[in-house]
Amino acid sequence: MNGRSIVPTAGKQRQLLTLLALRCGRVVPIATLMEELWGDSIPRSGLTTLQT
């Protein structure tokens, strides 16, 4: 966006982007992403939310 930095305001989006950045160049399994975002309390809609 014209050289401007864009930072997501939603916590889960920031958390996901941080995890992916820390594992740059590596495949991160869906299970790992879901565990990172929700821990042991993954909601039923977790996979759909992650895909969105």
PDB file of N, CA, C, O and CB in Angstrom:
ATOM      1  N   MET A   1       0.832  -1.184   0.000  1.00  0.00           N
ATOM      2  CA  MET A   1       0.000   0.000   0.000  1.00  0.00           C
ATOM      3  C   MET A   1       0.875   1.246   0.000  1.00  0.00           C
ATOM      4  O   MET A   1       1.006   1.931   1.014  1.00  0.00           O
ATOM      5  CB  MET A   1      -0.946  -0.001   1.208  1.00  0.00           C
ATOM      6  N   ASN A   2       1.453   1.517  -1.120  1.00  0.00           N
ATOM      7  CA  ASN A   2       2.284   2.714  -1.291  1.00  0.00           C
ATOM      8  C   ASN A   2       3.431   2.779  -0.294  1.00  0.00           C
ATOM      9  O   ASN A   2       3.790   3.862   0.167  1.00  0.00           O
ATOM     10  CB  ASN A   2       1.435   3.956  -1.160  1.00  0.00           C
ATOM     11  N   GLY A   3       4.017   1.616   0.047  1.00  0.00           N
ATOM     12  CA  GLY A   3       5.153   1.586   0.952  1.00  0.00           C
ATOM     13  C   GLY A   3       4.810   1.739   2.414  1.00  0.00           C
ATOM     14  O   GLY A   3       5.708   1.839   3.250  1.00  0.00           O
ATOM     15  N   ARG A   4       3.529   1.760   2.742  1.00  0.00           N
ATOM     16  CA  ARG A   4       3.120   1.898   4.138  1.00  0.00           C
ATOM     17  C   ARG A   4       3.043   0.528   4.802  1.00  0.00           C
ATOM     18  O   ARG A   4       2.724  -0.472   4.158  1.00  0.00           O
ATOM     19  CB  ARG A   4       1.762   2.621   4.239  1.00  0.00           C
ATOM     20  N   SER A   5       3.333   0.497   6.069  1.00  0.00           N
ATOM     21  CA  SER A   5       3.217  -0.722   6.856  1.00  0.00           C
ATOM     22  C   SER A   5       1.767  -0.898   7.282  1.00  0.00           C
ATOM     23  O   SER A   5       1.122   0.044   7.743  1.00  0.00           O
ATOM     24  CB  SER A   5       4.157  -0.682   8.090  1.00  0.00           C
ATOM     25  N   ILE A   6       1.268  -2.107   7.122  1.00  0.00           N
ATOM     26  CA  ILE A   6      -0.099  -2.404   7.539  1.00  0.00           C
ATOM     27  C   ILE A   6      -0.029  -3.474   8.611  1.00  0.00           C
ATOM     28  O   ILE A   6       0.516  -4.555   8.386  1.00  0.00           O
ATOM     29  CB  ILE A   6      -0.988  -2.866   6.331  1.00  0.00           C
ATOM     30  N   VAL A   7      -0.576  -3.175   9.767  1.00  0.00           N
ATOM     31  CA  VAL A   7      -0.561  -4.105  10.892  1.00  0.00           C
ATOM     32  C   VAL A   7      -1.997  -4.510  11.188  1.00  0.00           C
ATOM     33  O   VAL A   7      -2.846  -3.652  11.428  1.00  0.00           O
ATOM     34  CB  VAL A   7       0.117  -3.469  12.153  1.00  0.00           C
ATOM     35  N   PRO A   8      -2.280  -5.818  11.173  1.00  0.00           N
ATOM     36  CA  PRO A   8      -3.642  -6.259  11.502  1.00  0.00           C
ATOM     37  C   PRO A   8      -4.009  -5.852  12.918  1.00  0.00           C
ATOM     38  O   PRO A   8      -3.172  -5.887  13.820  1.00  0.00           O
ATOM     39  CB  PRO A   8      -3.775  -7.783  11.342  1.00  0.00           C
ATOM     40  N   THR A   9      -5.248  -5.470  13.108  1.00  0.00           N
ATOM     41  CA  THR A   9      -5.686  -5.060  14.437  1.00  0.00           C
ATOM     42  C   THR A   9      -6.210  -6.223  15.259  1.00  0.00           C
ATOM     43  O   THR A   9      -6.228  -6.152  16.488  1.00  0.00           O
ATOM     44  CB  THR A   9      -6.750  -4.002  14.325  1.00  0.00           C
ATOM     45  N   ALA A  10      -6.637  -7.297  14.600  1.00  0.00           N
ATOM     46  CA  ALA A  10      -7.153  -8.460  15.320  1.00  0.00           C
ATOM     47  C   ALA A  10      -6.000  -9.271  15.905  1.00  0.00           C
ATOM     48  O   ALA A  10      -5.018  -9.554  15.220  1.00  0.00           O
ATOM     49  CB  ALA A  10      -8.013  -9.342  14.388  1.00  0.00           C
ATOM     50  N   GLY A  11      -6.129  -9.638  17.162  1.00  0.00           N
ATOM     51  CA  GLY A  11      -5.076 -10.364  17.863  1.00  0.00           C
ATOM     52  C   GLY A  11      -4.712 -11.692  17.227  1.00  0.00           C
ATOM     53  O   GLY A  11      -3.532 -12.024  17.111  1.00  0.00           O
ATOM     54  N   LYS A  12      -5.720 -12.458  16.811  1.00  0.00           N
ATOM     55  CA  LYS A  12      -5.452 -13.772  16.213  1.00  0.00           C
ATOM     56  C   LYS A  12      -4.688 -13.617  14.894  1.00  0.00           C
ATOM     57  O   LYS A  12      -3.806 -14.423  14.599  1.00  0.00           O
ATOM     58  CB  LYS A  12      -6.777 -14.543  15.977  1.00  0.00           C
ATOM     59  N   GLN A  13      -5.009 -12.616  14.117  1.00  0.00           N
ATOM     60  CA  GLN A  13      -4.294 -12.380  12.854  1.00  0.00           C
ATOM     61  C   GLN A  13      -2.834 -12.034  13.123  1.00  0.00           C
ATOM     62  O   GLN A  13      -1.936 -12.553  12.458  1.00  0.00           O
ATOM     63  CB  GLN A  13      -4.969 -11.246  12.048  1.00  0.00           C
ATOM     64  N   ARG A  14      -2.601 -11.171  14.084  1.00  0.00           N
ATOM     65  CA  ARG A  14      -1.220 -10.821  14.446  1.00  0.00           C
ATOM     66  C   ARG A  14      -0.465 -12.038  14.950  1.00  0.00           C
ATOM     67  O   ARG A  14       0.694 -12.248  14.594  1.00  0.00           O
ATOM     68  CB  ARG A  14      -1.204  -9.716  15.512  1.00  0.00           C
ATOM     69  N   GLN A  15      -1.115 -12.836  15.774  1.00  0.00           N
ATOM     70  CA  GLN A  15      -0.501 -14.028  16.327  1.00  0.00           C
ATOM     71  C   GLN A  15      -0.137 -15.012  15.211  1.00  0.00           C
ATOM     72  O   GLN A  15       0.952 -15.586  15.216  1.00  0.00           O
ATOM     73  CB  GLN A  15      -1.441 -14.691  17.345  1.00  0.00           C
ATOM     74  N   LEU A  16      -1.039 -15.202  14.268  1.00  0.00           N
ATOM     75  CA  LEU A  16      -0.803 -16.117  13.147  1.00  0.00           C
ATOM     76  C   LEU A  16       0.339 -15.623  12.266  1.00  0.00           C
ATOM     77  O   LEU A  16       1.219 -16.403  11.900  1.00  0.00           O
ATOM     78  CB  LEU A  16      -2.077 -16.278  12.309  1.00  0.00           C
ATOM     79  N   LEU A  17       0.334 -14.355  11.928  1.00  0.00           N
ATOM     80  CA  LEU A  17       1.399 -13.797  11.092  1.00  0.00           C
ATOM     81  C   LEU A  17       2.759 -13.889  11.776  1.00  0.00           C
ATOM     82  O   LEU A  17       3.772 -14.145  11.126  1.00  0.00           O
ATOM     83  CB  LEU A  17       1.091 -12.343  10.745  1.00  0.00           C
ATOM     84  N   THR A  18       2.776 -13.681  13.082  1.00  0.00           N
ATOM     85  CA  THR A  18       4.023 -13.787  13.842  1.00  0.00           C
ATOM     86  C   THR A  18       4.557 -15.214  13.798  1.00  0.00           C
ATOM     87  O   THR A  18       5.746 -15.432  13.564  1.00  0.00           O
ATOM     88  CB  THR A  18       3.808 -13.343  15.302  1.00  0.00           C
ATOM     89  N   LEU A  19       3.678 -16.181  14.024  1.00  0.00           N
ATOM     90  CA  LEU A  19       4.094 -17.582  13.984  1.00  0.00           C
ATOM     91  C   LEU A  19       4.649 -17.948  12.611  1.00  0.00           C
ATOM     92  O   LEU A  19       5.690 -18.598  12.512  1.00  0.00           O
ATOM     93  CB  LEU A  19       2.916 -18.500  14.339  1.00  0.00           C
ATOM     94  N   LEU A  20       3.958 -17.534  11.556  1.00  0.00           N
ATOM     95  CA  LEU A  20       4.417 -17.848  10.203  1.00  0.00           C
ATOM     96  C   LEU A  20       5.749 -17.156   9.895  1.00  0.00           C
ATOM     97  O   LEU A  20       6.612 -17.734   9.235  1.00  0.00           O
ATOM     98  CB  LEU A  20       3.356 -17.433   9.172  1.00  0.00           C
ATOM     99  N   ALA A  21       5.910 -15.937  10.366  1.00  0.00           N
ATOM    100  CA  ALA A  21       7.167 -15.218  10.137  1.00  0.00           C
ATOM    101  C   ALA A  21       8.331 -15.898  10.864  1.00  0.00           C
ATOM    102  O   ALA A  21       9.441 -15.976  10.337  1.00  0.00           O
ATOM    103  CB  ALA A  21       7.036 -13.753  10.599  1.00  0.00           C
ATOM    104  N   LEU A  22       8.067 -16.385  12.072  1.00  0.00           N
ATOM    105  CA  LEU A  22       9.113 -17.058  12.843  1.00  0.00           C
ATOM    106  C   LEU A  22       9.522 -18.384  12.208  1.00  0.00           C
ATOM    107  O   LEU A  22      10.633 -18.867  12.428  1.00  0.00           O
ATOM    108  CB  LEU A  22       8.642 -17.295  14.272  1.00  0.00           C
ATOM    109  N   ARG A  23       8.627 -18.965  11.426  1.00  0.00           N
ATOM    110  CA  ARG A  23       8.915 -20.243  10.772  1.00  0.00           C
ATOM    111  C   ARG A  23       9.036 -20.070   9.262  1.00  0.00           C
ATOM    112  O   ARG A  23       8.672 -20.956   8.489  1.00  0.00           O
ATOM    113  CB  ARG A  23       7.824 -21.269  11.097  1.00  0.00           C
ATOM    114  N   CYS A  24       9.542 -18.940   8.869  1.00  0.00           N
ATOM    115  CA  CYS A  24       9.690 -18.597   7.454  1.00  0.00           C
ATOM    116  C   CYS A  24      10.422 -19.699   6.689  1.00  0.00           C
ATOM    117  O   CYS A  24      11.464 -20.190   7.124  1.00  0.00           O
ATOM    118  CB  CYS A  24      10.438 -17.268   7.305  1.00  0.00           C
ATOM    119  N   GLY A  25       9.862 -20.072   5.550  1.00  0.00           N
ATOM    120  CA  GLY A  25      10.486 -21.077   4.707  1.00  0.00           C
ATOM    121  C   GLY A  25      10.189 -22.511   5.112  1.00  0.00           C
ATOM    122  O   GLY A  25      10.662 -23.450   4.473  1.00  0.00           O
ATOM    123  N   ARG A  26       9.410 -22.682   6.169  1.00  0.00           N
ATOM    124  CA  ARG A  26       9.073 -24.036   6.633  1.00  0.00           C
ATOM    125  C   ARG A  26       7.565 -24.246   6.567  1.00  0.00           C
ATOM    126  O   ARG A  26       6.789 -23.300   6.701  1.00  0.00           O
ATOM    127  CB  ARG A  26       9.589 -24.270   8.081  1.00  0.00           C
ATOM    128  N   VAL A  27       7.168 -25.462   6.364  1.00  0.00           N
ATOM    129  CA  VAL A  27       5.751 -25.815   6.388  1.00  0.00           C
ATOM    130  C   VAL A  27       5.300 -25.853   7.842  1.00  0.00           C
ATOM    131  O   VAL A  27       5.948 -26.472   8.686  1.00  0.00           O
ATOM    132  CB  VAL A  27       5.488 -27.190   5.677  1.00  0.00           C
ATOM    133  N   VAL A  28       4.185 -25.185   8.129  1.00  0.00           N
ATOM    134  CA  VAL A  28       3.629 -25.201   9.478  1.00  0.00           C
ATOM    135  C   VAL A  28       2.316 -25.976   9.412  1.00  0.00           C
ATOM    136  O   VAL A  28       1.367 -25.525   8.771  1.00  0.00           O
ATOM    137  CB  VAL A  28       3.414 -23.738  10.041  1.00  0.00           C
ATOM    138  N   PRO A  29       2.250 -27.130  10.064  1.00  0.00           N
ATOM    139  CA  PRO A  29       1.033 -27.938  10.012  1.00  0.00           C
ATOM    140  C   PRO A  29      -0.179 -27.202  10.583  1.00  0.00           C
ATOM    141  O   PRO A  29      -0.057 -26.379  11.490  1.00  0.00           O
ATOM    142  CB  PRO A  29       1.244 -29.237  10.765  1.00  0.00           C
ATOM    143  N   ILE A  30      -1.336 -27.515  10.037  1.00  0.00           N
ATOM    144  CA  ILE A  30      -2.580 -26.900  10.500  1.00  0.00           C
ATOM    145  C   ILE A  30      -2.760 -27.123  11.998  1.00  0.00           C
ATOM    146  O   ILE A  30      -3.167 -26.212  12.718  1.00  0.00           O
ATOM    147  CB  ILE A  30      -3.786 -27.468   9.727  1.00  0.00           C
ATOM    148  N   ALA A  31      -2.459 -28.323  12.465  1.00  0.00           N
ATOM    149  CA  ALA A  31      -2.607 -28.623  13.894  1.00  0.00           C
ATOM    150  C   ALA A  31      -1.762 -27.684  14.752  1.00  0.00           C
ATOM    151  O   ALA A  31      -2.193 -27.264  15.826  1.00  0.00           O
ATOM    152  CB  ALA A  31      -2.217 -30.078  14.174  1.00  0.00           C
ATOM    153  N   THR A  32      -0.576 -27.361  14.287  1.00  0.00           N
ATOM    154  CA  THR A  32       0.304 -26.439  15.018  1.00  0.00           C
ATOM    155  C   THR A  32      -0.290 -25.041  15.058  1.00  0.00           C
ATOM    156  O   THR A  32      -0.275 -24.379  16.096  1.00  0.00           O
ATOM    157  CB  THR A  32       1.699 -26.397  14.375  1.00  0.00           C
ATOM    158  N   LEU A  33      -0.814 -24.596  13.921  1.00  0.00           N
ATOM    159  CA  LEU A  33      -1.430 -23.269  13.868  1.00  0.00           C
ATOM    160  C   LEU A  33      -2.622 -23.189  14.813  1.00  0.00           C
ATOM    161  O   LEU A  33      -2.774 -22.217  15.553  1.00  0.00           O
ATOM    162  CB  LEU A  33      -1.870 -22.935  12.435  1.00  0.00           C
ATOM    163  N   MET A  34      -3.455 -24.207  14.782  1.00  0.00           N
ATOM    164  CA  MET A  34      -4.651 -24.204  15.631  1.00  0.00           C
ATOM    165  C   MET A  34      -4.279 -24.252  17.104  1.00  0.00           C
ATOM    166  O   MET A  34      -4.893 -23.569  17.924  1.00  0.00           O
ATOM    167  CB  MET A  34      -5.558 -25.388  15.284  1.00  0.00           C
ATOM    168  N   GLU A  35      -3.285 -25.047  17.442  1.00  0.00           N
ATOM    169  CA  GLU A  35      -2.851 -25.119  18.838  1.00  0.00           C
ATOM    170  C   GLU A  35      -2.270 -23.787  19.299  1.00  0.00           C
ATOM    171  O   GLU A  35      -2.510 -23.351  20.425  1.00  0.00           O
ATOM    172  CB  GLU A  35      -1.815 -26.237  19.020  1.00  0.00           C
ATOM    173  N   GLU A  36      -1.512 -23.151  18.430  1.00  0.00           N
ATOM    174  CA  GLU A  36      -0.937 -21.847  18.766  1.00  0.00           C
ATOM    175  C   GLU A  36      -2.021 -20.800  18.998  1.00  0.00           C
ATOM    176  O   GLU A  36      -1.919 -19.979  19.909  1.00  0.00           O
ATOM    177  CB  GLU A  36       0.004 -21.384  17.656  1.00  0.00           C
ATOM    178  N   LEU A  37      -3.045 -20.835  18.177  1.00  0.00           N
ATOM    179  CA  LEU A  37      -4.107 -19.833  18.276  1.00  0.00           C
ATOM    180  C   LEU A  37      -5.069 -20.080  19.431  1.00  0.00           C
ATOM    181  O   LEU A  37      -5.509 -19.132  20.082  1.00  0.00           O
ATOM    182  CB  LEU A  37      -4.880 -19.790  16.992  1.00  0.00           C
ATOM    183  N   TRP A  38      -5.401 -21.341  19.694  1.00  0.00           N
ATOM    184  CA  TRP A  38      -6.448 -21.632  20.674  1.00  0.00           C
ATOM    185  C   TRP A  38      -6.024 -22.543  21.810  1.00  0.00           C
ATOM    186  O   TRP A  38      -6.808 -22.769  22.732  1.00  0.00           O
ATOM    187  CB  TRP A  38      -7.600 -22.240  19.989  1.00  0.00           C
ATOM    188  N   GLY A  39      -4.820 -23.070  21.777  1.00  0.00           N
ATOM    189  CA  GLY A  39      -4.399 -23.983  22.839  1.00  0.00           C
ATOM    190  C   GLY A  39      -5.262 -25.234  22.852  1.00  0.00           C
ATOM    191  O   GLY A  39      -5.514 -25.830  21.805  1.00  0.00           O
ATOM    192  N   ASP A  40      -5.713 -25.629  24.028  1.00  0.00           N
ATOM    193  CA  ASP A  40      -6.539 -26.822  24.170  1.00  0.00           C
ATOM    194  C   ASP A  40      -8.023 -26.541  23.944  1.00  0.00           C
ATOM    195  O   ASP A  40      -8.837 -27.463  23.981  1.00  0.00           O
ATOM    196  CB  ASP A  40      -6.340 -27.421  25.540  1.00  0.00           C
ATOM    197  N   SER A  41      -8.381 -25.288  23.711  1.00  0.00           N
ATOM    198  CA  SER A  41      -9.795 -24.894  23.569  1.00  0.00           C
ATOM    199  C   SER A  41     -10.129 -24.518  22.132  1.00  0.00           C
ATOM    200  O   SER A  41     -10.677 -23.444  21.882  1.00  0.00           O
ATOM    201  CB  SER A  41     -10.120 -23.717  24.498  1.00  0.00           C
ATOM    202  N   ILE A  42      -9.804 -25.388  21.195  1.00  0.00           N
ATOM    203  CA  ILE A  42     -10.070 -25.101  19.780  1.00  0.00           C
ATOM    204  C   ILE A  42     -11.577 -25.143  19.547  1.00  0.00           C
ATOM    205  O   ILE A  42     -12.221 -26.151  19.837  1.00  0.00           O
ATOM    206  CB  ILE A  42      -9.334 -26.121  18.843  1.00  0.00           C
ATOM    207  N   PRO A  43     -12.141 -24.054  19.026  1.00  0.00           N
ATOM    208  CA  PRO A  43     -13.589 -24.041  18.776  1.00  0.00           C
ATOM    209  C   PRO A  43     -13.950 -24.934  17.587  1.00  0.00           C
ATOM    210  O   PRO A  43     -13.094 -25.262  16.765  1.00  0.00           O
ATOM    211  CB  PRO A  43     -14.077 -22.601  18.520  1.00  0.00           C
ATOM    212  N   ARG A  44     -15.220 -25.320  17.506  1.00  0.00           N
ATOM    213  CA  ARG A  44     -15.677 -26.140  16.381  1.00  0.00           C
ATOM    214  C   ARG A  44     -15.388 -25.467  15.059  1.00  0.00           C
ATOM    215  O   ARG A  44     -15.095 -26.134  14.066  1.00  0.00           O
ATOM    216  CB  ARG A  44     -17.166 -26.429  16.498  1.00  0.00           C
ATOM    217  N   SER A  45     -15.468 -24.166  15.041  1.00  0.00           N
ATOM    218  CA  SER A  45     -15.260 -23.400  13.804  1.00  0.00           C
ATOM    219  C   SER A  45     -13.774 -23.079  13.579  1.00  0.00           C
ATOM    220  O   SER A  45     -13.444 -22.303  12.682  1.00  0.00           O
ATOM    221  CB  SER A  45     -16.076 -22.094  13.848  1.00  0.00           C
ATOM    222  N   GLY A  46     -12.884 -23.662  14.374  1.00  0.00           N
ATOM    223  CA  GLY A  46     -11.466 -23.335  14.310  1.00  0.00           C
ATOM    224  C   GLY A  46     -10.849 -23.515  12.937  1.00  0.00           C
ATOM    225  O   GLY A  46     -10.141 -22.630  12.458  1.00  0.00           O
ATOM    226  N   LEU A  47     -11.102 -24.640  12.299  1.00  0.00           N
ATOM    227  CA  LEU A  47     -10.515 -24.891  10.972  1.00  0.00           C
ATOM    228  C   LEU A  47     -11.047 -23.899   9.952  1.00  0.00           C
ATOM    229  O   LEU A  47     -10.281 -23.359   9.154  1.00  0.00           O
ATOM    230  CB  LEU A  47     -10.810 -26.329  10.509  1.00  0.00           C
ATOM    231  N   THR A  48     -12.347 -23.656   9.969  1.00  0.00           N
ATOM    232  CA  THR A  48     -12.943 -22.693   9.039  1.00  0.00           C
ATOM    233  C   THR A  48     -12.394 -21.299   9.281  1.00  0.00           C
ATOM    234  O   THR A  48     -12.083 -20.571   8.337  1.00  0.00           O
ATOM    235  CB  THR A  48     -14.470 -22.686   9.173  1.00  0.00           C
ATOM    236  N   THR A  49     -12.277 -20.932  10.546  1.00  0.00           N
ATOM    237  CA  THR A  49     -11.729 -19.612  10.901  1.00  0.00           C
ATOM    238  C   THR A  49     -10.288 -19.485  10.419  1.00  0.00           C
ATOM    239  O   THR A  49      -9.902 -18.453   9.871  1.00  0.00           O
ATOM    240  CB  THR A  49     -11.801 -19.383  12.432  1.00  0.00           C
ATOM    241  N   LEU A  50      -9.505 -20.520  10.620  1.00  0.00           N
ATOM    242  CA  LEU A  50      -8.118 -20.508  10.185  1.00  0.00           C
ATOM    243  C   LEU A  50      -8.020 -20.374   8.675  1.00  0.00           C
ATOM    244  O   LEU A  50      -7.188 -19.618   8.172  1.00  0.00           O
ATOM    245  CB  LEU A  50      -7.406 -21.769  10.647  1.00  0.00           C
ATOM    246  N   GLN A  51      -8.853 -21.092   7.953  1.00  0.00           N
ATOM    247  CA  GLN A  51      -8.834 -21.031   6.498  1.00  0.00           C
ATOM    248  C   GLN A  51      -9.263 -19.666   5.981  1.00  0.00           C
ATOM    249  O   GLN A  51      -8.782 -19.208   4.944  1.00  0.00           O
ATOM    250  CB  GLN A  51      -9.729 -22.104   5.921  1.00  0.00           C
ATOM    251  N   THR A  52     -10.160 -19.025   6.697  1.00  0.00           N
ATOM    252  CA  THR A  52     -10.624 -17.696   6.282  1.00  0.00           C
ATOM    253  C   THR A  52      -9.548 -16.681   6.505  1.00  0.00           C
ATOM    254  O   THR A  52      -9.744 -15.500   6.217  1.00  0.00           O
ATOM    255  CB  THR A  52     -11.887 -17.289   7.034  1.00  0.00           C
TER     256      THR A  52
END
